[in-house]
Amino acid sequence: MRKELILSRRSFVKTSLQLCAGMALSTPIIALAGKFPCRPLSFYHTHTGERFKLDVEQLCYKSPVIEELNNFLRDFRTGDVHSIDTKLMTTLFKIQQCCGHNGDIQIISGYRSPKTNRQLRRRSHGVAKKSLHMQGRAIDIRLTSLNTKKLQKIAISLQDGGVGYYPKSDFVHIDTGRVRYW
């Protein structure tokens, strides 16, 4: 009887250790799964006709997705590529959540080279000399499921940065600069 008790204890200790090891190894995976929910964005570039999809959570890491995003939001006039502030994607996701939009976000302009910015300034007074587009910190958009006036109001309510409303051209400018609107 004593021998059965020792085997039983050994069996219990072994099984307990296996359970503890299994829980210890799976806890970080479970924690990561809960910490990083899927936050999808879908884009259509109005000037290039290109489409791009991403999960905002992928931008937390150095990944090929960031390079693909930078290329997608390149200056379509010159082909110049610049790094894009990923905070813009977080703001776009917040906007999408606020209005219940699940379609494409139409991109009018992402990164803008200094050369392109100078050309646009010659044609329009609405282009800033030190535009945040040239730093990859601004994006001009519209949503197919929402009029741009409502889009502007939602973006302003977030207080994430600058918001410009261009009703004649039917788009909203969003940037990661100081909070302001026009």
N, C-alpha and C positions, 0 to 999 in steps of 0.2 A: 504494500500500500504506500509506503514511503517513497518508493521509486516512481510510482505513477504520479505522485504529487510533485516531484521534482520535474518530471517530464512535462507535466501540465504547466508548471510555473515557467519552465524554459519556453514552452510553446507560447504561453501568454506573453512573455517578455519579447520574444522574437516577433510575434504578430503586432504587438504594440509599437515596437521600434519601426517595423515596416510601415505601419499606419502613420506614425509621426513623420517619417521621412517622406512619405507620399504627400502628406498635407503640406509639409514645409516646401517641397519642390513645386507643388501646384499653386500655392498661395500667390507668388509673384505673377504667375500667368493669369490667374483669376483677377488679381488687382489691376493688371494692365488691361485686361479685356473690359473691365468696368470703367477704367479711367479714360479710354480713348474710343468713344462711340463713333460710328460712321457719320461724317458730316460732308455729304457730297455737294459739289457744285458742277454745273454743266454750262459751258460757254459756246457762243457762236460769234465769230468775229465778222462784223458787217462788211469790212473792206477786203478781207482775204478769202472769206467763205469757209475758213477752217473751223473745226469744232474741237473742243477739248473738255475732258472731264477729269475731276480730281476729288480726292477726299482731303479736306482741310487738315486732318490729322497727319497726313503724310508730309506736310510741310514742317513738322517739328523736327525732322531729322534731315541730315544731308542725304538727299536721295535724287535719283534721276528725274523725279517728278518736278523738282524745283527748276532744273535746267529746262525741262519741257515747258513749264509755265513761263519762264523767262523768254524762251523762243516764241511761244504763242503770243505773248504780249509785246513782242519786238516792235520797233518803229517800222510800220508796214511800208512807209515811203522809201526808207533808206536800207532797210534790212538790218540795221544796228540792233544788237541785243544788249540788254542791261539787266542787272538783278532787280527783281520786283520785291517790294516790301510785303512780306507775307501777312502783315496785319491787315492789308487790304482784303485778303481772302477771308479773314475772320469777320471783318465788317460786312462783306457781301453775304456771308453765311447768316449773320445776325439779321440782315435785311430780309433775306429769303425766309427765315423763320418767322419774322414779324408779320409778313404779309401772306404767308402760306404758299409762296411761289415754289413750284417744283419743275419748271421748264428751264429753257436756256436763259442765261444772262447774256444779252447782246453787248458785245464790246465795240465801242466806237473808237476808242484810243486807249492805249496802255502807255508803254514807254515812248518818249518822244526825244529824239536826238536834239542837241543844240541847233544844228543846221535846220531841222524841220521846224523847231520852235521859232527861229528867226523868220523863216518863210511865212509861217502862219501869222506871226505878229504884223508883218507887212500888209496882210490881207484883212486882219480883224483886230479891233481894239480889245476884244475879250480874251486875248491870250497874254498871260503874265510873262514878263521878261525873265523872271526866275521861277518859272513853272515847276511844280513838284513832279510833273510828268518826266522831266529831264533827270530826276533822281530815282525814278521807278517807284515813286510814292503817291501816284495819282492814277485814276482810271475813270474813263467816261463810259457810262452804261445806260441801258434801258432794259426793262423787263416786259416781255410780251403780255403778261397777265395783269399789268398794273400801269396806270397812266403815270407819266413822269412827275406830275405835281404831287401825287400821293407818295411816290418813291422818294421825292425830295423831303417830304415831311417825316417819313420814317427814318431816313438817313440823319436828319437834323436831331431827331429825338434820341438817337443813340449817343450823340456827343463823342464820337470816335475821332473826329477830325473835321476838315473843311468839307463843305457841301455847296456846290454851285448848281443852279437851275437854269437850263437853256431851253425855254419852251419853243422858240422858233426852230431850233435844230432837233428838238425832242430827245434830249438826253440829260442825265444828271452826272455831274463831276463829283467824285469822292476822293479824298486824299487823307493821308495820315499826318498832316501838319496840325497846327493848333486849331482848336474848335472855332469855326467861323462859318458864315454862310452868306451867299449872295444870289 
